[in-house]
Amino acid sequence: MILAGDIGGTKVNLAFFENSECGLTLTVFGTFPSRDHSSLEEIVRLFMAQHQLKVEFACFGIAGPVKEGKGQLTNLSWIVDARELAHNLKLKQVWVINDLEANAHGITGLAPEDFVDLNSCDAKAAGNIAVISAGTGLGEGGLLWDGNHHLAIPSEGGHSDFAPRTDLDIELLQYLRGKFKQVSWENLLSGRGTVNIYEFLRDTGRGQEPAWLTAEFQTEDRAKVISRAAFSGKCDLCAQTIDLFVQYYGAEAGNLALKVLATGGVYIGGGIAPKIIGKLRDGSFMKAFIGEGRMKDLLATFPVRVILNDKTALTGAARYAAMRGGQIL
């Protein structure tokens, strides 16, 4: 039995997987609000006590950089240490990896119905793969093709500098520099990034915030309010926000695709993309992805797919544990 975890700043997803000659099978799943608990170990103990299953191996994909099996979540104060978890939970082996590395491992185990294509996919497309996921934060990673197999690699590219393309983007950069020491892509492509874009548009006179929206901001998550108001057609300012968010998402996905040379495809993960899939498919994402640079013809050939399966990182973590534990896959 394998215990797998997808550990983020908002929620912790845990699952038990059976591993057999037929492959990995998810048997038990649970989700927990991250900030309601003091540590990952506390949540894991609770989950294991609830189900009383015998576990040998565990792997946790965390939203933050990992070095030698130890890492701290970027948007939460937890430190996750593989050795400590293995000792305290009495497990044979525990691995801690970056969450986008877990996502990358999970992609190879997905079915065709787990994706929506944004750019027509060549069935014979091969080579490196890029993975980008906007949610609580912005994760980036990839799969390097060695000619026979894909090798997952982690990245903290979401924290690289925002690159403006237009005069509006330059104005946005200047606005955000008043709030942050350094403006990263995560400051735009995340839940709070949506709010940053909205506040920029509002504060620079590109729309008026209606009173009903102000009232909803007082009681609900602001990013969710903005998205709902945009798609309902009730607020032009919110619609402008989502338009810019999608353009920036496409632009940074294109940047990552060039850096990885993602001839094997670009995969859009995270919690936000499936919720705005209609907007992602209207052409604005791909227009920004391809851009107007010297590599636009190359970018136009890269398959681009949205991951719909919200358990991809869990599956990837389980696959990692199975491979490292020498088990059948």
N, C-alpha and C positions, 0 to 999 in steps of 0.2 A: 504494500500500500504506500502511495506517495501523497504527501501533503503539499499543495501548491498555493501560493499567495500572490495577489496583485495588490500592492500596498501603495495607496495614494494619500494625498493630503486631505481628501474629503471622505473617502471610504476605503475599507479593507475588504477585499473579496478573498475568501478561502474555499478550497475544495479538496476533497479526497478523490484520488484517481486509482483505479485498479489497472495494473499493467499485465498483459497477457500476450500470447502469440497473435491475437486479433488486434492488438494495439492498446492505446490508453482509453479508458472509459471513465467519465466523470460519474461518481456515485453519490456524493453528497456535496451540497453547495451552501455557503452562508455569506452574508454581507453585514458589515458592522460600520457605524459612523466612527471615523478615525478619532475625532476630537472628544468623543465620549469616553476614551480610554487613555491610560497613562503610557502604554507601551504596546508594541506588537506582541510581546510575550504574553501579556495579560489576555489579549484577544485569542491568541492561539490556544492557551490553556483552557479558556472558556469553550472554544469550538471543539477541542479534543474531548473535554469532559462531557459535552452534550452528546457525543456520538460513540465514544468508547471503542474506537477502531485502532488496531495495532498498526503503527506507522514506523517504517525504517528510515525513509529518506524524506527530506523536505527542501523545497526551493522557493524563495521569495523574491519577486521582482519589485524593487522599490523605486519610487519616483525621486531619484537623486543619484549623485555619483557614488560609485562603489570602488573601494581599493582593498585588495587582499581580504575579501569577504566581509568588509565592514563599511557601512555608509550611513549618512544622515539624510533624511528626507528634506528636500528643498523647501517645501511649504509646510513643514511640521518639525517639531523639535526632536523627534525620536531619533535615536541612534540604534541601528540594527546590526548586530554582530553575529555572524554565522556560528562561530565557535561557542559563544555564550549560549545561544539558542540550543545548539546540539547538546551541550552539557546540562543545561537547566531543564530541558524537555526530555532528556534521556533518549535522544534519537541517534541512530548510527551515523548519519551525515546530514549536514544542512549547508545549502549554498545560498548566498545572497548575491543577486545580480541586478543590474539596472532594468527598470521596467520596460524600456524600449528594446533592450536585448531580449527580454522575455517575449515581447510582442513579435519580434523578428523570428524567434524560434517557433512561435505559434502559427505564423502564416503558412508554413509548409504543411500544416495539418488541417487546413481549412478546406471546405468544399466550395464549388462554384456558387452556390446559393448564398454564401457568406459574404459576397462582394457585390458592389454596384460599380459599373465601369463609367468613368468620366471621359476617358480617351480609349478608343477602340483598341482592344488588346490583341496582339499577334500571338496566336497559339504557340508559335515557335520562339517567342521572345526569350532570350537567355542573357545571363550576365548579372551584374550587381543589382541589388534591390535597395531602394531607399524607403524608410518608414518615418512618417511624421504624424504626431498625435497631439492635438490641442484638447485640453480639458481643464482641470484645475491649474495646470501649468502647460508648458510646451515641451514635449519629448521628441527627440530625433534619434535615429539609429539606422542600421543598415545590415545587409547580408552581402558579403563578398563572395564572388563565385571563383572557385579555384580550378575550374574545368571539369570537376566531378561533383563537388558538393558546395552548398552555401554555408558560410561561416558567419555567425552573428557577431556584430560589433556594437558596443554601446557608444553613446555620444552625449555631450552636453551642449549640442549646437543650438538648442533653444535659447541659450543665454548669450549667444553671439549678438553683435550689434545690429540694430535695425538699420536697413539700407533704404533710404527714401529714393523714389523714382521720379516723382512729380513735385511741382511747387507746393501742392497741398500736403504731400508727404513731408516736405522740408518744414512747413509750418507746424505740422503735427510733431515732428522731432523737436523743434524748438520749444513747443508747449510742454512736452513730456520731460524735457531736460530741466524744467522748473520743478518737477516732482521727483525725479530720479537722478542719481549720480551718473548712471549709465543706462541708456535706453536699449533694451534687448528686444528680440522678437517675442519673448514671452510676455513682455509688457503690453503687447497687442494681441497675440494669439493665445488666449486663455480666457477663462471666465471673467477675471478682473480686467483683462485686455479689452473685452467688449465694453466694459464700463469706462475705461480710459478713452476709447475712441468716442463714445457717446459724449463724455464730458468735454472733450476737445471741440466737437461740433457745436455743442450747446454754448460753451463759454466763448467761442469765437463768432457767435451770431449767425450760425447757419440753421437755426430753428429755435422755436420756443418750446419750453417744457410745459405741457399742460398740467393743470392742478391735479387731475386724477392720477397722472403718472407720478407726480411728487408724492401723493398719498400712498400709492402702491410701493414706492421705494422704501417707505418707512416700516413696512411690515413683511416684505418679501425680498428674496435674493435679487439684487439689481440686474444681474446679467439675465436671469430668467424673465424678469419683467420686460426688459428691453427686447429680447427675442420674441416674446409673445406679442408685444405691441407691434413689432415690425411685421410679423406674419399675419396678424389680424387686419392689417391695414389701418389701424387706428392712429398711428403716430409716424409722420414722415421723418422726423428726426431719428427715430429708432430704425426705420427702414434704411436711411442713409448709413447708419452705424453698421448694420449687417452687410450692406453692400461693400463697405470698405473692409470689413473683417474678411469677407470672402476673397476680395482682391488681394489682400495681404497674405492670406493663407495660400493662395495660388502662387504668389510671387516667391514666398519662402520655400514652398515645396519645389519650385523650379530651381532655386538656388541650391537646395540639398541634392536634387537630381543631378545637377552638373558636377557638384563636388564628389559625389559617389560614382558618377557616370552610370546612372541607373537604367541601363538598357534592358534589364530584366523586369523593370516596372517600379512605379512609385505607389506606395500603399498609404492611404490616409486612415489613421486610427483615432483613438480617443473618444471621449463621450460626446463631443459637440457635433462632429460630422454627420452621424446618422440622424440627428435631430433637425438638421438644416439641409437634408439631402436634395430637396427640390431646388433650393437656391444654388447648391454646388453644381447642379446639372444644367443651369440656365446659360452656361457659356462664359460667365465672367471669371470663374475660377481658372478655366483652361486658358483664357485669353491672357490673364496675368501670369500663369505658369509658363507659357511659351514666350511671352514678352516680345521685345523688338531688338534683342541683342544679336550678336553674330552667331549664336548657337540656337537660334529659334527653330531652324529647320530640323536640327537634331532633337530638340526637346519635343517637337511635334510628333516624333516617332515613338516616344516612351509611353508604354501602357500606364494609365493612372486609374487606380481602383480605390473605392471607399470600403473599409472593413465594417460589416454590419454586426459581426459576431462579437458581443461584449465580453466574451470569455477567452479571447485570443491570448491575452497575456497569461492567464491561468494555465491554459493548455501548453503554452510555450515554457512556462516554469516547470510544469510536470515533465515535458519532453526533455528539458535540460537535466532534471534530476534523474530521469530514467537513463539517459545517455551516460552521465557521469557516474551513475551507480552500476553501470555495466549490465543494465537490464534490457529485456527485449523491447524493441520499438517496431 
